[in-house]
Amino acid sequence: MSKEKLISLIVVGFILVIGGLVMIFSSVNFGTSFADSWLTGRGGADTGIYQIILKSYINNFLVAGGILFGFGMMIVVLIYYKFQNTNGENIQ
């Protein structure tokens, strides 16, 4: 791989990491917004059902953010290892 491709993969990895962190730390806001939208579309619901829907939306954003964060970190670490492994050799 060329050096430019490796650098672009690192940039993609960092974007995934940042996107994952945003989803993790904003999961309550996103989940509440989606649950409110669900409640509005439905016209009303029991409090218990709303709480279940709210928790499920929050958990969805936590899981998706964790997957993006983990995948991004894996890309960054593997590409960093590739840079260290070449140790000054020309990357083709």
N, CA and C of each residue as an Amber inpcrd file, in Angstrom:
protein
   276
   0.8430000  -1.1830000   0.0000000   0.0000000   0.0000000   0.0000000
   0.8850000   1.2420000   0.0000000   0.4170000   2.2510000  -0.6670000
   1.1820000   3.4850000  -0.6900000   0.9550000   4.2570000   0.6050000
   1.8750000   5.1690000   0.8510000   1.8030000   5.9610000   2.0740000
   0.5270000   6.8060000   2.1100000   0.1130000   7.3100000   0.9590000
  -1.0960000   8.1360000   0.9020000  -2.3410000   7.3320000   1.2680000
  -2.3940000   6.0790000   0.8160000  -3.5390000   5.2320000   1.1550000
  -3.5680000   4.9200000   2.6460000  -2.3920000   4.6900000   3.2240000
  -2.3350000   4.4160000   4.6610000  -2.7750000   5.6310000   5.4720000
  -2.3460000   6.8040000   5.0460000  -2.7480000   8.0230000   5.7530000
  -4.2490000   8.2470000   5.6110000  -4.7960000   7.9740000   4.4330000
  -6.2450000   8.1410000   4.2660000  -7.0100000   7.1370000   5.1270000
  -6.4710000   5.9290000   5.3000000  -7.1150000   4.9620000   6.1940000
  -7.0650000   5.4220000   7.6490000  -5.9740000   6.0610000   8.0460000
  -5.8950000   6.5980000   9.4070000  -6.9370000   7.6890000   9.5980000
  -7.1170000   8.5410000   8.5950000  -8.1300000   9.6010000   8.6830000
  -9.5230000   8.9920000   8.8060000  -9.8070000   7.9660000   8.0140000
 -11.1050000   7.2870000   8.1050000 -11.2800000   6.6770000   9.4910000
 -10.2180000   6.0800000  10.0170000 -10.2810000   5.4990000  11.3590000
 -10.5910000   6.5410000  12.4160000  -9.9280000   7.6970000  12.3380000
 -10.1930000   8.7510000  13.3120000 -11.6150000   9.2970000  13.1820000
 -12.1180000   9.3860000  11.9590000 -13.5030000   9.8370000  11.7700000
 -14.4710000   8.8490000  12.4140000 -14.2120000   7.5460000  12.2390000
 -15.0640000   6.5370000  12.8720000 -14.9840000   6.6160000  14.3920000
 -13.7830000   6.8330000  14.9270000 -13.6180000   6.9540000  16.3770000
 -14.3950000   8.1470000  16.9020000 -14.2550000   9.2810000  16.2440000
 -14.9550000  10.4890000  16.6940000 -16.4660000  10.3130000  16.5650000
 -16.9160000   9.7360000  15.4530000 -18.3500000   9.4750000  15.2910000
 -18.8830000   8.5330000  16.3550000 -18.1120000   7.5040000  16.6800000
 -18.5180000   6.5740000  17.7320000 -18.6040000   7.2440000  19.0870000
 -17.6180000   8.0840000  19.4000000 -17.6520000   8.7890000  20.6850000
 -18.8370000   9.7450000  20.7680000 -19.1310000  10.4230000  19.6680000
 -20.2920000  11.3240000  19.6560000 -21.5690000  10.5280000  19.8980000
 -21.6880000   9.3730000  19.2450000 -22.8910000   8.5540000  19.4390000
 -22.9840000   8.0280000  20.8680000 -21.8570000   7.6500000  21.4560000
 -21.8710000   7.1310000  22.8230000 -22.2560000   8.2220000  23.8080000
 -21.5890000   9.3690000  23.7160000 -21.8280000  10.4180000  24.7030000
 -23.1390000  11.1730000  24.4800000 -23.6960000  11.1130000  23.2770000
 -24.9700000  11.7780000  23.0060000 -26.1170000  10.7900000  22.8780000
 -25.9150000   9.5690000  23.3220000 -26.9390000   8.5400000  23.1460000
 -28.2340000   8.8890000  23.8720000 -28.1310000   9.5470000  25.0210000
 -29.3460000   9.9150000  25.7560000 -30.1370000  10.9580000  24.9730000
 -29.4490000  11.9560000  24.4370000 -30.1460000  12.9860000  23.6560000
 -30.7690000  12.4010000  22.3920000 -29.9930000  11.5890000  21.6730000
 -30.5130000  10.9760000  20.4540000 -31.6670000  10.0260000  20.7640000
 -31.5060000   9.2140000  21.8020000 -32.5470000   8.2590000  22.1690000
 -33.8280000   8.9440000  22.5980000 -33.6970000  10.0270000  23.3690000
 -34.8740000  10.7750000  23.8000000 -35.5830000  11.4060000  22.6070000
 -34.8090000  11.9290000  21.6760000 -35.3970000  12.5340000  20.4850000
 -36.1620000  11.5000000  19.6580000 -35.5730000  10.3290000  19.4730000
 -36.2490000   9.2810000  18.7110000 -37.4830000   8.7730000  19.4480000
 -37.3960000   8.6360000  20.7690000 -38.5490000   8.1660000  21.5400000
 -39.6750000   9.1960000  21.5170000 -39.3260000  10.4720000  21.5970000
 -40.3510000  11.5110000  21.4990000 -41.0130000  11.5030000  20.1280000
 -40.2180000  11.2860000  19.0940000 -40.7760000  11.1890000  17.7450000
 -41.7140000   9.9860000  17.6350000 -41.3180000   8.8660000  18.2280000
 -42.1710000   7.6720000  18.2370000 -43.4810000   7.9570000  18.9630000
 -43.3910000   8.6460000  20.0960000 -44.5770000   8.9580000  20.8860000
 -45.5060000   9.9060000  20.1330000 -44.9340000  10.8920000  19.4630000
 -45.7400000  11.8320000  18.6860000 -46.4300000  11.1260000  17.5220000
 -45.7060000  10.2640000  16.8440000 -46.2880000   9.5330000  15.7180000
 -47.3880000   8.5870000  16.1460000 -47.2640000   8.0860000  17.3310000
 -48.2600000   7.1440000  17.8340000 -49.4590000   7.8590000  18.4610000
 -49.2540000   9.0830000  18.8930000 -50.3470000   9.8460000  19.4850000
 -50.4540000   9.6870000  20.9860000 -49.5650000   8.9510000  21.5870000
 -49.5820000   8.7490000  23.0300000 -49.3410000   7.2910000  23.3590000
 -48.8900000   7.0510000  24.5810000 -48.6300000   5.6740000  25.0040000
 -48.5400000   5.6390000  26.5200000 -48.5920000   4.4500000  27.0500000
 -48.4370000   4.2380000  28.4800000 -47.0050000   4.6010000  28.8850000
 -46.8440000   5.0680000  30.1160000 -45.5290000   5.4790000  30.5950000
 -44.5310000   4.3260000  30.5740000 -44.9670000   3.1490000  30.9480000
 -44.0800000   1.9910000  30.9550000 -43.5780000   1.6350000  29.5700000
 -44.4710000   1.6910000  28.5990000 -44.0730000   1.3940000  27.2180000
 -43.1050000   2.4600000  26.7110000 -43.3860000   3.7240000  27.0520000
 -42.4860000   4.8030000  26.6360000 -41.0930000   4.5990000  27.2240000
 -41.0150000   4.1960000  28.4780000 -39.7140000   3.9590000  29.1120000
 -38.9590000   2.8250000  28.4240000 -39.6670000   1.7780000  28.0380000
 -39.0240000   0.6630000  27.3330000 -38.4930000   1.1270000  25.9810000
 -39.2940000   1.8860000  25.2530000 -38.8710000   2.3990000  23.9470000
 -37.6790000   3.3340000  24.1130000 -37.7300000   4.1980000  25.1250000
 -36.6350000   5.1340000  25.3790000 -35.3370000   4.3880000  25.6710000
 -35.3920000   3.3930000  26.5500000 -34.1860000   2.6230000  26.8700000
 -33.6560000   1.8810000  25.6520000 -34.5560000   1.3550000  24.8360000
 -34.0900000   0.6150000  23.6590000 -33.4060000   1.5410000  22.6550000
 -33.9440000   2.7500000  22.4570000 -33.2820000   3.6890000  21.5500000
 -31.9240000   4.1120000  22.0960000 -31.8390000   4.3780000  23.3900000
 -30.5570000   4.7490000  23.9960000 -29.5550000   3.6160000  23.8360000
 -29.9800000   2.3880000  24.1020000 -29.0810000   1.2400000  23.9570000
 -28.6510000   1.0410000  22.5060000 -29.5530000   1.3020000  21.5630000
 -29.1870000   1.1940000  20.1480000 -28.0500000   2.1450000  19.7980000
 -28.1380000   3.3790000  20.2840000 -27.0730000   4.3400000  20.0060000
 -25.7910000   3.9820000  20.7390000 -25.8940000   3.4350000  21.9380000
 -24.6950000   3.0010000  22.6510000 -23.9870000   1.8730000  21.9050000
 -24.7460000   0.9090000  21.4380000 -24.1490000  -0.2250000  20.7210000
 -23.5500000   0.2320000  19.3930000 -24.2920000   1.0240000  18.6340000
 -23.7780000   1.4980000  17.3440000 -22.5290000   2.3580000  17.5350000
 -22.5400000   3.2170000  18.5440000 -21.3620000   4.0330000  18.8290000
 -20.1770000   3.1930000  19.2560000 -20.4310000   2.1750000  20.0540000
 -19.3520000   1.2860000  20.4690000 -18.7530000   0.5210000  19.3050000
 -19.5980000   0.0930000  18.3790000 -19.1000000  -0.6210000  17.1960000
 -18.2580000   0.3120000  16.3290000 -18.7490000   1.5230000  16.0860000
 -17.9720000   2.4820000  15.2930000 -16.6510000   2.8180000  15.9710000
 -16.6940000   3.0370000  17.2800000 -15.4800000   3.3570000  18.0270000
 -14.4810000   2.2070000  17.9530000 -14.9490000   0.9980000  18.1840000
 -14.0570000  -0.1570000  18.1580000 -13.4660000  -0.4060000  16.7830000
 -14.2850000  -0.3060000  15.7540000 -13.8010000  -0.5200000  14.3920000
 -12.7900000   0.5580000  14.0050000 -13.0770000   1.8110000  14.3830000
 -12.1440000   2.8980000  14.0900000 -10.8230000   2.7340000  14.8140000
 -10.8840000   2.3380000  16.0860000  -9.6480000   2.1160000  16.8410000
  -8.8470000   0.9660000  16.2490000  -9.5300000  -0.0730000  15.8090000
  -8.8410000  -1.2050000  15.2010000  -8.1080000  -0.7640000  13.9330000
  -8.7560000   0.0440000  13.1130000  -8.1180000   0.5400000  11.8940000
  -6.8970000   1.3780000  12.2370000  -7.0410000   2.3020000  13.1920000
  -5.9340000   3.1850000  13.5500000  -4.7600000   2.3820000  14.0970000
  -5.0240000   1.4300000  14.9760000  -3.9450000   0.6420000  15.5740000
  -3.2570000  -0.2230000  14.5240000  -4.0220000  -0.8540000  13.6500000
  -3.4080000  -1.7040000  12.6290000  -2.5680000  -0.8940000  11.6380000
  -3.0380000   0.2660000  11.2490000  -2.2670000   1.0950000  10.3220000
  -1.0390000   1.6560000  11.0210000  -1.1650000   2.0220000  12.3010000
   0.0020000   2.4800000  13.0650000   1.0370000   1.3660000  13.1550000
   0.5850000   0.1410000  13.3800000   1.4920000  -1.0050000  13.4130000
   2.1660000  -1.1930000  12.0580000   1.4320000  -0.9980000  10.9900000
   2.0000000  -1.1230000   9.6460000   3.0920000  -0.0850000   9.4310000
   2.8570000   1.1520000   9.9080000   3.8820000   2.1850000   9.8050000
   5.1170000   1.8040000  10.6180000   4.9190000   1.3090000  11.8360000
   6.0430000   0.9350000  12.6920000   6.7710000  -0.2890000  12.1530000
   6.0460000  -1.1920000  11.5380000   6.6250000  -2.4240000  11.0240000
   7.5480000  -2.1640000   9.8340000   7.2220000  -1.1560000   9.0260000
   8.0690000  -0.8570000   7.8730000   9.3860000  -0.2470000   8.3140000
   9.3960000   0.5000000   9.4180000  10.6120000   1.0270000  10.0530000
  11.5320000   1.7530000   9.0760000  10.9870000   2.6730000   8.3430000
  11.7920000   3.4860000   7.4560000  11.9210000   2.9310000   6.0510000
  11.4310000   1.7280000   5.8040000  11.4740000   1.1820000   4.4560000
  10.5000000   1.9560000   3.5760000  10.7430000   1.9510000   2.3030000
   9.8150000   2.5990000   1.3730000   8.5360000   1.7870000   1.2830000
   7.4280000   2.4500000   1.4980000   6.1330000   1.7830000   1.3900000
   5.7090000   1.8400000  -0.0620000   5.4800000   0.6980000  -0.6450000
   5.1230000   0.6240000  -2.0650000   3.6360000   0.5810000  -2.2190000
